[in-house]
Amino acid sequence: MLKKWLSYKKDLFLYILIASLIIISSFLFVSLRVTSFSLDHHYETYSKKYHKNDFIIVPAYHKLDQLIETVTFYEFETYQEAYANTPYALIYDNIKNIENNPYLSPEEVKFINQYITEDFIQRIKNSTKPSLVIYQPIRQLIYDNLDLNLPDYYRNKVAETQAKYYTKLLFLLTLNETNYLKFIEYTLDQRLLAKDENNEYLDSTYAKKYDLTIEKKIVKKETIHLDNKQVDLFLTSKQKVFNHPYVIKSLDHHSKLKLDHQEIAIFQEFAEFNHLKLGDFIFIHNKKYKVKAFIYTPDTIHPILTNNEFNYELDKDTLVLMNEDDFSTIETNDFYSITYTAKFNQEGNSEKQLLQLQNQFKEDNLLLNARLGISDEVIQVNIYNFNLLSYVLSFSILIISIVFMAILLIRKVNQQQRQIGLLKALGYKKSEIMRPYITHFFILVFISIILGFILGLLGSKLLLLTLYKIFLLPYSDIKFNISIMVGILIPLMTTTLVNVFIMNKKLSKKSIQLLNETDTIYIKPNKYSLQLKITFFIIITTILSTLMSFIITKEEELLFILIGFLLIYILYYFSQKQTFTRKVSRKMSQRNIKKILSFNITLFLTTLLILFVFHIKNVFVDLYRSVENNYTYSTYIKYPNFINLTLEDLQQCEHCEGTVLYKFELHKANNRNINEEVFFGGYKDNTPSMLKFIDTHLLQDNQVLISKPLQDKYHLEVNDTLSIVTNIISDKPHNTTPCLFDNEKRCEIDTVKIVGICDNYIALVIYGNISLLNEWYYGDREHQSHINVIYTSNLANTDDFVYTDNILTTYQIDDIFAELDFLLYTLVLITNLSFIFITIISIIMTLIIMEITVKDNEIQIAQLKALGYHNKEIKTILLNQYSPYVLLIFIFTLPLSYYASYALFRYIGLSMNKTLLVHIHYMNIIISFILILMIYTISSYLAFIRIKKISLASWLK
């Protein structure tokens, strides 16, 4: 028994290291899998349960001008009935105020001035059916003025067509900046979800035609001050059908939210940041509202990325739920958002049904974006990443631990093979001989798994506390399923099977072979050493992989780094004096091929992980710097297209830049059909821009710049040509395609030439001359240029701008930087923790290899000491056989890690229509190499301590 204990004690340190790896493997698997399963469970419970297969319908604000063209006379009349005595009523007096109206042709101005009199307008005002008052007289007027020699049928058709056109035109003139968006909202309501007196959807609505349940959501933004701090409140009323809030805490302790007069519910994180408690009061529009509850809503799962929702900065932004009566009294000019949430009542293929509805919207020219909320996708991607990470990390470490465990088992069996042969000769069965070896490794792995499981549960609890706040999910207990329990048994089963396989292979030999064999390995003489062969293989493979990565990525730094490191290695190789100890070390490496391969694999994985962590960090650092260097404005303001806003309106604004941003269809690129809607930004040539990546002096004629994502997505280069579908209707059969706004009409296709790729990494955009946009939109390059976007270099107060009531969206660039700063802080924290974790694991793994090397040569070390060799000389003989591979493996890993990161982030970026660039940073490479050297130095020093502890008496054992 004592002898057995001494045998285990001899390898105690190695057992502890192997157990540590299994504990870490189990910890990673359990913590990440429990986290992903709990996240998925709570997301299903608190979010998808309430909006499974729901989708959102968002007005396409950049196309509202086209929507107006489809409005009927009836919709104008019913709108006037609803808003006749409000500030949003149609303004019939505007029909005569047509001076300097750029949208009217000279013929239209002449017609209105000649035939639309004050008496005519007064009759329109007094009529309950103004369309008839307008249409019939105008039709008769046009009919009478046509050539009498024309057939009556032809005169009637022309009169009807022109009368409808002028009736529509007069109605359009009654809209202005005040009532335009309200009219759009009313029109969409009527087409989507209008109901009769019995609260049933009208037959004409999409809700009835497609058997939908549709609910409208309005959000109003109110900026207030709390404790001398400016905060933004996004006000909305509680919806009846969709987005039922889930209550975290409430004054009445109910799980269902009920809000009485002047009661509100807000985000708990916002309350914590601003020192608010349940029962406190917030002033909104000079009224006190009591904070009754802390809530989350399914459509505010963060980060939701839809056109209708907002990226809440929880220290200064919150959703505010209030009852419908209180919400209806809130009037704000700061922000106004409309969204429709819908669901098909009949179960079926929701994606197919949604596609049919989208096609119908397009066919009917109802310019809405109907799509599933992609917050589901964001959550699912995170869950998938956690699962993938749990498998990759845990099983990678498990494989390494199994390799080391196998090496340790083989070493122990080789040391005791004479005893094993004797037992076999005495008639012992295989199972009886292998049982002691299998049992003690089984116990080791089992205890390690239990410890890893307990630590994993604690780790998942801490991780979930953070994630629930990020995704705005209510916190609950951790959840795990049977697959997690089965997963943690994989190390137990795998290690047992490997150990059984090793023992069975060893015991398959005859007794006489086991009794006569020793663990000494005969090395066949060869003029080429093992080290030279491995070195040659690594260098050739590195050169090939570097060249391949360079051809694919065009990253020239790869070649410079390869040449630099190869020169360093050559200098290192020839600087090594061929001393006796080094020659002995190379000879001993012939016997350590398994350990050398294990060392190289460990070093490769360590280098790969360190470089990959750096690449992840650099992707977002480079994105941050790109935004910082190129986006020099302070405030962005977006207007709807209908606003008659020109560059001349900005003359009083000293630090303002106006531009136009419209969407067009990219029809072809390099003669390849594409059909992708992209933004076109129009700029005056040779004028500076607050977007520094736009070189406006290149924007001549049909020359354009394109963004990096557009280049990457369609493999475009400078001097390539693009075909764009314009808004100019044509009767020609050639060089046309169905119009975006009306499939029955055909629009002209224009061709542009790419003259540059700009540093916009976040959108599919084409930048060209504003006169080119005028030609595509109005059919005239000299048309007065209208703008719908304003950039300012100062922090602007939107109340000071023209058409303040119609601002669609506005944001401060500082808000973007604040979000990026938070992201970078998180990345730096994760990076630092990753480096610490990788370093500890790598030191453990390399130390195991060196420790085994020392243990296997314990008698030889004692002999060398007896012969007078110093500890450092013995270290050189035993451990310096690993030194050449440190630099070689690092060189080998560089191009592979870069290409893997490049391919991964390119795929992720293009899936979001963005470009995530992976650049090589020399300082990061130097730091990575220093980390690898540090890991090797620490491991070899700890093994050196082991060498020093070996006494001469070990020779006699």
PyMOL commands that set and color helices and strands:
alter all, ss='L'
color gray80, all
select helices_A, chain A and resi 2-10+12-51+61-68+73-83+92-95+106-115+118-126+130-145+152-173+180-193+206-209+268-273+298-300+324-328+350-363+375-415+417-425+430-470+482-488+490-507+511-516+530-553+557-575+580-630+647-650+696-698+708-714+770-778+798-800+804-806+813-856+858-866+871-911+922-949+952-956
alter helices_A, ss='H'
color red, helices_A
select strands_A, chain A and resi 55-59+212-226+229-237+246-250+263-266+281-284+287-296+317-322+336-344+368-372+635-638+656-669+672-683+703-707+721-729+736-738+746-758+765-769+789-792+809-812
alter strands_A, ss='S'
color yellow, strands_A
deselect
rebuild
show_as cartoon
